[in-house]
Amino acid sequence: MVGLAIGFGSQQLVQDVITGLFILIEDTIAIGDWVVLDSGHAGTVESLTIRTLRLRDGKGFVHSVPFGQIKAVTNQSRQFAYAFFSVQFSYQTDVDSALQLIREVGQSISEDPILRHSLQGPLQVFGVDSMNLNGITLTAQFRTSSGGQYAVNRAFNERLKKRVDQAADVSFAQYYPQPAQGRDVAK
């Protein structure tokens, strides 16, 4: 029985080491990267050994994960990221005016002395992405440095909200729940 337990334990150890070697050789992750694992763990890589990965999550907790348990890794710290904007406007909105507001906010982000250092190109405006019962959705994005997308997203959303509040012909979509059909509500 003890031999069987040792056999299973060594099998897991060998799996951890082999997977760890491939992850290290392929340079999938490095210390300082922000990663999300298929297990649901996410955080900054603090250390890598031949057998385990140690992450510190956003709350400060440290997770030690054996490489053998990792099947997929999403590395959010390599080369660049995208600050993606998907904004829903009402059908009464003038689309050209809304697109112009988005471009103006993008220009203000590009000129911001702090935020412009996170950008790796101009704002790309994609236009009308979809329509549904509540309105039209316009999309755009900035290519940013890794990690820079968060501050750019927050600043863009805040600035666009302020600009829309001042615009006469542009308004955000509102959700209007539809009453259930076929039920007698008032009895």
Salt bridges, closest charged atoms under 4 A:
ASP16 OD2 - ARG51 NH1 3.04
ASP27 OD2 - ARG78 NH1 3.60
ASP33 OD2 - ARG78 NH2 3.14
GLU46 OE1 - ARG54 NE 3.85
GLU46 OE2 - ARG56 NE 2.44
ASP57 OD2 - HIS63 NE2 2.90
GLU104 OE1 - ARG163 NH2 2.38
ASP112 OD2 - ARG159 NH2 2.69
GLU158 OE2 - LYS162 NZ 2.98
ASP165 OD2 - LYS161 NZ 2.67
